[in-house]
Amino acid sequence: MTLPDPALINGDTIVSADERRAYLQYHAQRNIARNHDARRLGAQTKAIRSLHPTGNAWQTPARCELNGFFQYAAERLGHRFDGGEVTVLDIGCGAGRLAQPLSDAGFAGSYIGVDAEPHPRWDEITGVGGFGMRFIQADAESLDLAGLPPIDLLVSSTALEHIERDAHVVRRFGELLSPRGVQIHFVPATASLPLYGPHGWRQYSPLCLREMFPGATIYRFGGPLSNLLHRKVITPIAEGSTNDRRRAHPRLWRFARATSLRIDRLLGNPSPSMYGVCSVDLERERRAPMPAARLSPAA
């Protein structure tokens, strides 16, 4: 049997054993080359020292970092909108979980989620804080954007890797940004390949992100200890193991997760498993509380 071009294997589909090996080999080599090019060309990244990861008892280290990043970004960006209503568009929104950290930081207005399929838990987040929720079932690559309003916050969380033409989608939606608009995205880094295996179309290097988001700031998340914890506890479950050590030892899991993330942050997040991208430098944004915002009905 002739295997397809490994670059064209979508890790979200059912793959054969040979296709899995081809995917892993191709992306391991690609990631090494892209990281080498990133260092050679000076594609810089940052760590956020004051981030506080948040998550429930069972969430992965990466999910805790994701929650903390969006909370941190929202708190830093509040002053740009003077407490007024904002329009958020979430690419590949899933259950719309990003509404919660944005709401917790004081944002309100219209939250538009775009995804190819409706998530069964979308209805659970209806009315989060001051957001009016609207779901659009559509392919982000071909959605007619004519009926969409100007966007203040264009966001995605571990979604771009599942879109074949990710750069095309980012460009399309980026054209809708308002003058005060900001993009915030969270994507898997190259170190996530051994953690997740075939997953989406790709992992991202700093150079990949620099090409997609010229001028944006790239932040590192995770590192060797939280990667090791994920590989020992989470990866076996994804591969079919029924031994969930998190539930067998919940206190030990929470302690190990918090400790590994804290140490990784003290080390400066080397070998990150995830990157956060923001079109402005969050470290330079003025921290300011947001006045209470009005509730905006769903668009």
VENCOR-V63284 format. One record per pair of residues at least 4 apart in sequence whose ideal C-beta (glycine too) atoms are under 8 Angstrom apart, sorted by sequence separation. I is the first residue (numbers start at 1). J is the second residue. If there is no record, write none. Layout:
i={I & I}
j={J & J}
This chain:
i={4 & 5 & 9 & 11 & 15 & 16 & 17 & 18 & 19 & 20 & 21 & 22 & 23 & 24 & 25 & 26 & 27 & 28 & 29 & 30 & 31 & 32 & 33 & 34 & 35 & 36 & 37 & 39 & 55 & 59 & 60 & 61 & 62 & 63 & 64 & 65 & 66 & 67 & 68 & 69 & 70 & 71 & 72 & 73 & 74 & 77 & 98 & 99 & 100 & 101 & 103 & 115 & 118 & 121 & 122 & 127 & 138 & 139 & 156 & 159 & 165 & 166 & 167 & 168 & 169 & 170 & 171 & 177 & 188 & 191 & 192 & 193 & 204 & 205 & 206 & 207 & 208 & 209 & 210 & 222 & 223 & 224 & 225 & 226 & 227 & 228 & 229 & 230 & 231 & 232 & 233 & 234 & 235 & 236 & 237 & 244 & 245 & 246 & 249 & 250 & 251 & 252 & 253 & 254 & 255 & 256 & 257 & 258 & 259 & 260 & 261 & 262 & 263 & 265 & 278 & 280 & 281 & 4 & 15 & 38 & 55 & 59 & 78 & 81 & 93 & 102 & 103 & 127 & 128 & 138 & 161 & 177 & 204 & 213 & 222 & 229 & 230 & 236 & 243 & 264 & 280 & 9 & 37 & 90 & 127 & 160 & 163 & 177 & 202 & 210 & 237 & 264 & 126 & 136 & 192 & 209 & 236 & 237 & 246 & 15 & 53 & 55 & 59 & 90 & 125 & 188 & 210 & 245 & 55 & 90 & 102 & 113 & 160 & 174 & 209 & 9 & 54 & 88 & 160 & 193 & 53 & 88 & 122 & 188 & 192 & 11 & 53 & 55 & 99 & 188 & 206 & 233 & 9 & 54 & 122 & 170 & 190 & 233 & 9 & 51 & 53 & 54 & 88 & 189 & 190 & 3 & 4 & 53 & 96 & 170 & 188 & 189 & 190 & 3 & 6 & 52 & 187 & 188 & 189 & 1 & 6 & 9 & 51 & 54 & 96 & 111 & 118 & 187 & 51 & 3 & 6 & 7 & 52 & 88 & 94 & 118 & 154 & 6 & 52 & 93 & 111 & 113 & 115 & 117 & 154 & 233 & 6 & 48 & 51 & 86 & 88 & 90 & 93 & 94 & 108 & 109 & 110 & 111 & 113 & 115 & 116 & 50 & 86 & 87 & 88 & 90 & 92 & 93 & 107 & 108 & 109 & 110 & 111 & 112 & 113 & 114 & 115 & 116 & 141 & 151 & 154 & 187 & 7 & 83 & 85 & 86 & 87 & 88 & 89 & 90 & 91 & 92 & 96 & 107 & 108 & 109 & 111 & 112 & 113 & 115 & 116 & 140 & 141 & 154 & 48 & 85 & 86 & 88 & 89 & 90 & 95 & 107 & 110 & 112 & 114 & 116 & 141 & 84 & 85 & 87 & 89 & 94 & 95 & 100 & 103 & 104 & 115 & 151 & 152 & 160 & 81 & 93 & 95 & 96 & 99 & 103 & 114 & 150 & 151 & 152 & 161 & 74 & 78 & 95 & 102 & 103 & 141 & 145 & 149 & 150 & 151 & 154 & 160 & 161 & 229 & 70 & 74 & 78 & 97 & 100 & 103 & 141 & 145 & 148 & 150 & 152 & 153 & 154 & 155 & 157 & 158 & 185 & 229 & 78 & 93 & 95 & 96 & 99 & 100 & 102 & 114 & 140 & 152 & 153 & 154 & 155 & 156 & 157 & 158 & 71 & 74 & 75 & 95 & 99 & 145 & 151 & 152 & 153 & 154 & 155 & 156 & 158 & 183 & 70 & 74 & 141 & 145 & 150 & 153 & 156 & 189 & 191 & 226 & 229 & 70 & 74 & 96 & 99 & 140 & 189 & 195 & 228 & 71 & 74 & 140 & 183 & 189 & 67 & 71 & 99 & 225 & 226 & 166 & 186 & 195 & 225 & 226 & 112 & 166 & 191 & 195 & 225 & 96 & 164 & 194 & 223 & 161 & 162 & 163 & 197 & 225 & 226 & 96 & 110 & 161 & 162 & 195 & 196 & 222 & 225 & 161 & 195 & 223 & 224 & 161 & 194 & 197 & 223 & 93 & 161 & 170 & 196 & 197 & 222 & 223 & 88 & 109 & 161 & 170 & 224 & 230 & 160 & 167 & 223 & 227 & 167 & 107 & 166 & 223 & 224 & 227 & 54 & 222 & 223 & 224 & 226 & 92 & 220 & 221 & 223 & 91 & 220 & 222 & 223 & 220 & 222 & 223 & 102 & 221 & 222 & 220 & 221 & 222 & 221 & 220 & 221 & 220 & 221 & 219 & 98 & 218 & 219 & 218 & 219 & 89 & 98 & 218 & 219 & 97 & 217 & 216 & 217 & 87 & 89 & 216 & 217 & 87 & 88 & 91 & 94 & 216 & 217 & 219 & 87 & 88 & 89 & 91 & 92 & 213 & 215 & 216 & 217 & 87 & 88 & 89 & 90 & 91 & 92 & 94 & 217 & 86 & 87 & 89 & 90 & 93 & 209 & 213 & 217 & 86 & 88 & 90 & 92 & 91 & 92 & 209 & 91 & 206 & 92 & 81 & 92 & 204 & 91 & 77 & 91 & 195 & 191 & 191 & 192 & 91 & 191 & 192 & 189 & 89 & 189 & 70 & 188 & 189 & 188 & 189 & 70 & 89 & 187 & 188 & 186 & 187 & 186 & 186 & 187 & 66 & 87 & 185 & 186 & 66 & 184 & 185 & 184 & 183 & 184 & 183 & 184 & 62 & 182 & 183 & 182 & 182 & 81 & 80 & 80 & 77 & 73 & 70 & 70 & 158 & 69 & 66 & 62 & 62 & 12 & 69 & 149 & 69 & 10 & 35 & 66 & 34 & 65 & 65 & 32 & 31 & 62 & 62 & 45 & 61 & 31 & 43 & 44 & 43 & 130 & 132 & 43 & 62 & 130 & 132 & 134 & 28 & 61 & 130 & 131 & 132 & 133 & 134 & 27 & 41 & 43 & 130 & 132 & 38 & 43 & 132 & 37 & 38 & 61 & 62 & 24 & 38 & 61 & 35 & 37 & 60 & 34 & 35 & 46 & 48 & 30 & 31 & 35 & 38 & 46 & 47 & 24 & 34 & 45 & 46 & 47 & 24 & 31 & 34 & 44 & 45 & 46 & 60 & 23 & 27 & 43 & 45 & 27 & 20 & 20 & 19 & 15 & 106 & 107 & 106 & 109 & 105 & 106 & 108 & 11 & 106 & 107 & 108 & 110 & 11 & 12 & 106 & 108 & 109 & 110 & 112 & 11 & 12 & 58 & 108 & 110 & 9 & 11 & 57 & 58 & 110 & 10 & 11 & 10 & 57 & 64 & 58 & 57 & 61 & 65 & 57 & 64 & 61 & 61 & 73 & 77 & 53 & 73 & 77 & 80 & 76 & 79 & 69 & 79 & 83 & 86 & 53 & 66 & 77 & 79 & 83 & 85 & 65 & 73 & 76 & 79 & 81 & 82 & 83 & 84 & 85 & 72 & 76 & 78 & 83 & 84 & 62 & 76 & 78 & 79 & 85 & 61 & 62 & 75 & 78 & 87 & 51 & 49 & 47 & 47 & 47 & 45 & 45 & 48 & 48 & 46}
j={8 & 9 & 13 & 15 & 19 & 20 & 21 & 22 & 23 & 24 & 25 & 26 & 27 & 28 & 29 & 30 & 31 & 32 & 33 & 34 & 35 & 36 & 37 & 38 & 39 & 40 & 41 & 43 & 59 & 63 & 64 & 65 & 66 & 67 & 68 & 69 & 70 & 71 & 72 & 73 & 74 & 75 & 76 & 77 & 78 & 81 & 102 & 103 & 104 & 105 & 107 & 119 & 122 & 125 & 126 & 131 & 142 & 143 & 160 & 163 & 169 & 170 & 171 & 172 & 173 & 174 & 175 & 181 & 192 & 195 & 196 & 197 & 208 & 209 & 210 & 211 & 212 & 213 & 214 & 226 & 227 & 228 & 229 & 230 & 231 & 232 & 233 & 234 & 235 & 236 & 237 & 238 & 239 & 240 & 241 & 248 & 249 & 250 & 253 & 254 & 255 & 256 & 257 & 258 & 259 & 260 & 261 & 262 & 263 & 264 & 265 & 266 & 267 & 269 & 282 & 284 & 285 & 9 & 20 & 43 & 60 & 64 & 83 & 86 & 98 & 107 & 108 & 132 & 133 & 143 & 166 & 182 & 209 & 218 & 227 & 234 & 235 & 241 & 248 & 269 & 285 & 15 & 43 & 96 & 133 & 166 & 169 & 183 & 208 & 216 & 243 & 270 & 133 & 143 & 199 & 216 & 243 & 244 & 253 & 23 & 61 & 63 & 67 & 98 & 133 & 196 & 218 & 253 & 64 & 99 & 111 & 122 & 169 & 183 & 218 & 19 & 64 & 98 & 170 & 203 & 64 & 99 & 133 & 199 & 203 & 23 & 65 & 67 & 111 & 200 & 218 & 245 & 22 & 67 & 135 & 183 & 203 & 246 & 23 & 65 & 67 & 68 & 102 & 203 & 204 & 18 & 19 & 68 & 111 & 185 & 203 & 204 & 205 & 19 & 22 & 68 & 203 & 204 & 205 & 18 & 23 & 26 & 68 & 71 & 113 & 128 & 135 & 204 & 69 & 22 & 25 & 26 & 71 & 107 & 113 & 137 & 173 & 26 & 72 & 113 & 131 & 133 & 135 & 137 & 174 & 253 & 27 & 69 & 72 & 107 & 109 & 111 & 114 & 115 & 129 & 130 & 131 & 132 & 134 & 136 & 137 & 72 & 108 & 109 & 110 & 112 & 114 & 115 & 129 & 130 & 131 & 132 & 133 & 134 & 135 & 136 & 137 & 138 & 163 & 173 & 176 & 209 & 30 & 106 & 108 & 109 & 110 & 111 & 112 & 113 & 114 & 115 & 119 & 130 & 131 & 132 & 134 & 135 & 136 & 138 & 139 & 163 & 164 & 177 & 72 & 109 & 110 & 112 & 113 & 114 & 119 & 131 & 134 & 136 & 138 & 140 & 165 & 109 & 110 & 112 & 114 & 119 & 120 & 125 & 128 & 129 & 140 & 176 & 177 & 185 & 107 & 119 & 121 & 122 & 125 & 129 & 140 & 176 & 177 & 178 & 187 & 101 & 105 & 122 & 129 & 130 & 168 & 172 & 176 & 177 & 178 & 181 & 187 & 188 & 256 & 98 & 102 & 106 & 125 & 128 & 131 & 169 & 173 & 176 & 178 & 180 & 181 & 182 & 183 & 185 & 186 & 213 & 257 & 107 & 122 & 124 & 125 & 128 & 129 & 131 & 143 & 169 & 181 & 182 & 183 & 184 & 185 & 186 & 187 & 101 & 104 & 105 & 125 & 129 & 175 & 181 & 182 & 183 & 184 & 185 & 186 & 188 & 213 & 101 & 105 & 172 & 176 & 181 & 184 & 187 & 220 & 222 & 257 & 260 & 102 & 106 & 128 & 131 & 172 & 221 & 227 & 260 & 104 & 107 & 173 & 216 & 222 & 101 & 105 & 133 & 259 & 260 & 201 & 221 & 230 & 260 & 261 & 148 & 202 & 227 & 231 & 261 & 133 & 201 & 231 & 260 & 199 & 200 & 201 & 235 & 263 & 264 & 135 & 149 & 200 & 201 & 234 & 235 & 261 & 264 & 201 & 235 & 263 & 264 & 202 & 235 & 238 & 264 & 135 & 203 & 212 & 238 & 239 & 264 & 265 & 131 & 152 & 204 & 213 & 267 & 273 & 204 & 211 & 267 & 271 & 212 & 153 & 212 & 269 & 270 & 273 & 101 & 269 & 270 & 271 & 273 & 140 & 268 & 269 & 271 & 140 & 269 & 271 & 272 & 270 & 272 & 273 & 153 & 272 & 273 & 272 & 273 & 274 & 274 & 274 & 275 & 275 & 276 & 275 & 155 & 275 & 276 & 276 & 277 & 148 & 157 & 277 & 278 & 157 & 277 & 277 & 278 & 149 & 151 & 278 & 279 & 150 & 151 & 154 & 157 & 279 & 280 & 282 & 151 & 152 & 153 & 155 & 156 & 277 & 279 & 280 & 281 & 152 & 153 & 154 & 155 & 156 & 157 & 159 & 282 & 152 & 153 & 155 & 156 & 159 & 275 & 279 & 283 & 153 & 155 & 157 & 159 & 159 & 160 & 277 & 160 & 275 & 162 & 152 & 163 & 275 & 163 & 153 & 169 & 273 & 271 & 272 & 273 & 173 & 273 & 274 & 272 & 173 & 273 & 155 & 273 & 274 & 274 & 275 & 157 & 176 & 274 & 275 & 274 & 275 & 275 & 276 & 277 & 157 & 178 & 276 & 277 & 158 & 276 & 277 & 277 & 277 & 278 & 278 & 279 & 158 & 278 & 279 & 279 & 280 & 180 & 180 & 182 & 182 & 184 & 184 & 186 & 274 & 186 & 186 & 188 & 192 & 162 & 219 & 299 & 221 & 164 & 190 & 221 & 190 & 221 & 222 & 190 & 190 & 221 & 222 & 206 & 222 & 193 & 205 & 206 & 206 & 293 & 295 & 207 & 226 & 294 & 296 & 298 & 193 & 226 & 295 & 296 & 297 & 298 & 299 & 193 & 207 & 209 & 296 & 298 & 205 & 210 & 299 & 205 & 206 & 229 & 230 & 193 & 207 & 230 & 205 & 207 & 230 & 205 & 206 & 217 & 219 & 202 & 203 & 207 & 210 & 218 & 219 & 197 & 207 & 218 & 219 & 220 & 198 & 205 & 208 & 218 & 219 & 220 & 234 & 198 & 202 & 218 & 220 & 203 & 197 & 198 & 198 & 198 & 289 & 290 & 290 & 293 & 290 & 291 & 293 & 197 & 292 & 293 & 294 & 296 & 198 & 199 & 293 & 295 & 296 & 297 & 299 & 199 & 200 & 246 & 296 & 298 & 198 & 200 & 246 & 247 & 299 & 200 & 201 & 201 & 250 & 257 & 253 & 253 & 257 & 261 & 254 & 261 & 260 & 261 & 276 & 280 & 258 & 278 & 282 & 285 & 282 & 285 & 276 & 286 & 290 & 293 & 261 & 274 & 285 & 287 & 291 & 293 & 274 & 282 & 285 & 288 & 290 & 291 & 292 & 293 & 294 & 282 & 286 & 288 & 293 & 294 & 273 & 287 & 289 & 290 & 296 & 273 & 274 & 287 & 290 & 299 & 265 & 265 & 265 & 268 & 269 & 272 & 275 & 282 & 283 & 283}
